[in-house]
Amino acid sequence: MNAQRVGMMALRRAAAKPTMALVSPSIARGIIVRSALQTRAITTEKLSHDEAQKVLASQRLQRPVSPHITIYDPAQIWYGASIMQRYTGMAYAGALYAGSIAYLAAPLMGWHLESASLVAFAASLPVAAKVGLKTLAAFPFLFHSFNGVRHLVWDFVVKGFSKADIAKATNGIWVASVIGSLGLALLW
Protein backbone atom coordinates (compact mmCIF):
# COMPACT_ATOMS: atom_id res chain seq x y z
CA MET A 1 0.00 0.00 0.00
CA ASN A 2 2.83 2.42 0.84
CA ALA A 3 4.56 1.66 -2.47
CA GLN A 4 1.34 2.54 -4.25
CA ARG A 5 1.09 5.83 -2.37
CA VAL A 6 4.70 6.67 -3.19
CA GLY A 7 4.02 5.96 -6.85
CA MET A 8 0.87 8.10 -6.85
CA MET A 9 2.71 10.98 -5.16
CA ALA A 10 5.44 10.71 -7.75
CA LEU A 11 2.94 10.82 -10.59
CA ARG A 12 1.19 13.83 -9.09
CA ARG A 13 4.43 15.71 -8.59
CA ALA A 14 5.62 14.81 -12.06
CA ALA A 15 2.38 16.12 -13.50
CA ALA A 16 2.68 19.31 -11.47
CA LYS A 17 6.33 19.90 -12.41
CA PRO A 18 7.01 19.21 -16.08
CA THR A 19 10.76 19.79 -15.52
CA MET A 20 10.88 16.46 -13.65
CA ALA A 21 11.14 14.67 -16.98
CA LEU A 22 14.45 16.42 -17.67
CA VAL A 23 16.02 15.09 -14.46
CA SER A 24 17.95 11.84 -14.59
CA PRO A 25 16.08 8.75 -13.33
CA SER A 26 18.38 8.21 -10.34
CA ILE A 27 17.90 11.78 -9.11
CA ALA A 28 14.16 11.54 -9.67
CA ARG A 29 14.06 8.27 -7.71
CA GLY A 30 15.97 9.92 -4.86
CA ILE A 31 13.54 12.85 -4.82
CA ILE A 32 10.55 10.50 -4.75
CA VAL A 33 11.99 8.41 -1.93
CA ARG A 34 12.94 11.48 0.10
CA SER A 35 9.47 13.03 -0.31
CA ALA A 36 7.86 9.73 0.67
CA LEU A 37 9.91 9.51 3.83
CA GLN A 38 8.90 12.98 4.95
CA THR A 39 5.95 12.67 7.28
CA ARG A 40 3.62 15.30 8.52
CA ALA A 41 2.96 15.44 12.19
CA ILE A 42 -0.75 15.04 12.77
CA THR A 43 -1.95 15.53 16.28
CA THR A 44 -5.28 14.62 17.72
CA GLU A 45 -6.79 15.49 21.02
CA LYS A 46 -9.47 13.76 22.96
CA LEU A 47 -12.60 15.86 23.39
CA SER A 48 -15.49 15.36 25.70
CA HIS A 49 -18.97 15.05 24.23
CA ASP A 50 -19.85 18.64 25.17
CA GLU A 51 -16.63 20.02 23.67
CA ALA A 52 -17.22 18.07 20.47
CA GLN A 53 -20.74 19.47 20.23
CA LYS A 54 -19.37 23.01 20.64
CA VAL A 55 -16.87 22.43 17.84
CA LEU A 56 -19.66 21.13 15.59
CA ALA A 57 -21.88 24.08 16.48
CA SER A 58 -19.15 26.55 15.60
CA GLN A 59 -18.54 24.77 12.29
CA ARG A 60 -22.25 24.85 11.48
CA LEU A 61 -22.35 28.61 12.02
CA GLN A 62 -19.75 29.06 9.30
CA ARG A 63 -21.53 26.91 6.72
CA PRO A 64 -23.57 28.60 4.01
CA VAL A 65 -27.33 28.38 4.45
CA SER A 66 -29.45 27.67 1.41
CA PRO A 67 -32.44 29.97 0.98
CA HIS A 68 -35.80 28.73 2.15
CA ILE A 69 -38.55 28.32 -0.42
CA THR A 70 -40.61 31.07 1.23
CA ILE A 71 -38.24 33.76 -0.10
CA TYR A 72 -39.59 33.16 -3.60
CA ASP A 73 -42.71 34.67 -5.09
CA PRO A 74 -45.58 32.18 -4.56
CA ALA A 75 -47.15 33.05 -7.90
CA GLN A 76 -43.92 32.18 -9.65
CA ILE A 77 -43.15 28.97 -7.77
CA TRP A 78 -46.26 27.25 -6.45
CA TYR A 79 -48.76 28.36 -9.05
CA GLY A 80 -46.32 28.72 -11.88
CA ALA A 81 -46.42 26.81 -15.08
CA SER A 82 -43.31 24.75 -14.40
CA ILE A 83 -44.64 23.11 -11.25
CA MET A 84 -48.05 22.60 -12.86
CA GLN A 85 -46.26 20.89 -15.75
CA ARG A 86 -45.01 18.32 -13.26
CA TYR A 87 -48.38 18.01 -11.50
CA THR A 88 -50.32 17.48 -14.72
CA GLY A 89 -47.78 14.92 -15.91
CA MET A 90 -48.03 13.05 -12.62
CA ALA A 91 -51.84 13.21 -12.73
CA TYR A 92 -52.00 11.71 -16.20
CA ALA A 93 -49.40 9.07 -15.40
CA GLY A 94 -51.30 8.16 -12.21
CA ALA A 95 -54.59 8.01 -14.10
CA LEU A 96 -52.99 5.78 -16.75
CA TYR A 97 -51.61 3.39 -14.13
CA ALA A 98 -54.84 3.34 -12.10
CA GLY A 99 -56.97 2.76 -15.20
CA SER A 100 -54.68 0.02 -16.48
CA ILE A 101 -54.63 -1.80 -13.16
CA ALA A 102 -58.40 -1.44 -12.78
CA TYR A 103 -58.96 -2.77 -16.30
CA LEU A 104 -56.73 -5.77 -15.62
CA ALA A 105 -58.27 -6.44 -12.21
CA ALA A 106 -61.88 -5.93 -13.32
CA PRO A 107 -62.59 -9.56 -14.35
CA LEU A 108 -61.13 -10.85 -11.09
CA MET A 109 -63.07 -8.38 -8.96
CA GLY A 110 -66.38 -8.68 -10.82
CA TRP A 111 -66.30 -5.11 -12.12
CA HIS A 112 -67.72 -4.24 -15.52
CA LEU A 113 -65.20 -1.94 -17.18
CA GLU A 114 -65.77 -3.03 -20.75
CA SER A 115 -66.54 -0.38 -23.36
CA ALA A 116 -70.30 -0.96 -23.50
CA SER A 117 -70.63 -0.52 -19.71
CA LEU A 118 -68.56 2.67 -19.73
CA VAL A 119 -70.55 4.15 -22.63
CA ALA A 120 -73.84 3.33 -20.91
CA PHE A 121 -72.59 4.92 -17.68
CA ALA A 122 -71.47 8.10 -19.49
CA ALA A 123 -74.78 8.34 -21.36
CA SER A 124 -76.72 8.15 -18.12
CA LEU A 125 -74.94 11.16 -16.59
CA PRO A 126 -76.60 14.61 -16.64
CA VAL A 127 -75.14 17.16 -19.05
CA ALA A 128 -73.54 19.24 -16.26
CA ALA A 129 -71.67 16.18 -14.95
CA LYS A 130 -70.50 15.30 -18.46
CA VAL A 131 -69.17 18.82 -19.03
CA GLY A 132 -67.50 18.83 -15.62
CA LEU A 133 -65.81 15.48 -16.14
CA LYS A 134 -64.68 16.37 -19.65
CA THR A 135 -63.29 19.69 -18.38
CA LEU A 136 -61.53 17.88 -15.56
CA ALA A 137 -59.89 15.58 -18.10
CA ALA A 138 -59.20 18.19 -20.79
CA PHE A 139 -57.60 20.93 -18.65
CA PRO A 140 -54.53 19.01 -17.49
CA PHE A 141 -54.05 17.58 -20.97
CA LEU A 142 -54.15 20.98 -22.66
CA PHE A 143 -52.08 22.67 -19.95
CA HIS A 144 -49.40 19.97 -20.16
CA SER A 145 -49.41 20.20 -23.97
CA PHE A 146 -49.21 23.99 -24.18
CA ASN A 147 -46.57 24.26 -21.48
CA GLY A 148 -44.62 21.41 -23.07
CA VAL A 149 -44.50 23.39 -26.30
CA ARG A 150 -43.20 26.39 -24.35
CA HIS A 151 -40.46 24.27 -22.80
CA LEU A 152 -39.52 22.98 -26.24
CA VAL A 153 -39.31 26.57 -27.49
CA TRP A 154 -37.06 27.38 -24.53
CA ASP A 155 -34.85 24.39 -25.30
CA PHE A 156 -34.55 24.72 -29.07
CA VAL A 157 -35.26 28.35 -29.97
CA VAL A 158 -33.83 29.81 -26.75
CA LYS A 159 -36.30 32.69 -26.55
CA GLY A 160 -38.64 34.02 -23.89
CA PHE A 161 -36.40 34.02 -20.83
CA SER A 162 -37.04 37.55 -19.59
CA LYS A 163 -39.36 37.91 -16.60
CA ALA A 164 -41.93 39.78 -18.65
CA ASP A 165 -41.93 37.09 -21.37
CA ILE A 166 -42.23 34.32 -18.79
CA ALA A 167 -45.18 36.07 -17.09
CA LYS A 168 -46.95 36.69 -20.42
CA ALA A 169 -46.43 33.12 -21.58
CA THR A 170 -47.59 31.69 -18.24
CA ASN A 171 -50.78 33.77 -18.30
CA GLY A 172 -51.34 32.83 -21.93
CA ILE A 173 -50.96 29.14 -21.14
CA TRP A 174 -53.45 29.36 -18.26
CA VAL A 175 -56.01 31.25 -20.37
CA ALA A 176 -55.58 28.99 -23.40
CA SER A 177 -55.90 25.88 -21.21
CA VAL A 178 -59.09 27.06 -19.51
CA ILE A 179 -60.74 28.22 -22.75
CA GLY A 180 -59.58 25.14 -24.64
CA SER A 181 -60.77 22.73 -21.95
CA LEU A 182 -64.19 24.39 -21.78
CA GLY A 183 -64.39 24.33 -25.58
CA LEU A 184 -63.50 20.63 -25.69
CA ALA A 185 -65.93 19.84 -22.88
CA LEU A 186 -68.83 21.57 -24.60
CA LEU A 187 -68.29 19.61 -27.83
CA TRP A 188 -70.67 16.67 -28.10
Protein Blocks (a to p, Z undefined) as FASTA:
>chain_A
ZZmmmmmmmmmmmmmmmmlmmpcfklmmmmmmmmmmpccddddddddfklmmmmmmmmmm
mpccdddfklpcfklmmmmmklmmmmmmmmmmmmmmmmmmmmmmmmmnopafbfklmmmm
mmmpcfklmmmmmmmmmmmmmmmmmmmmmmmmmmmnogakafklmmmmmmmmmmmmmmmm
mmmmmpZZ
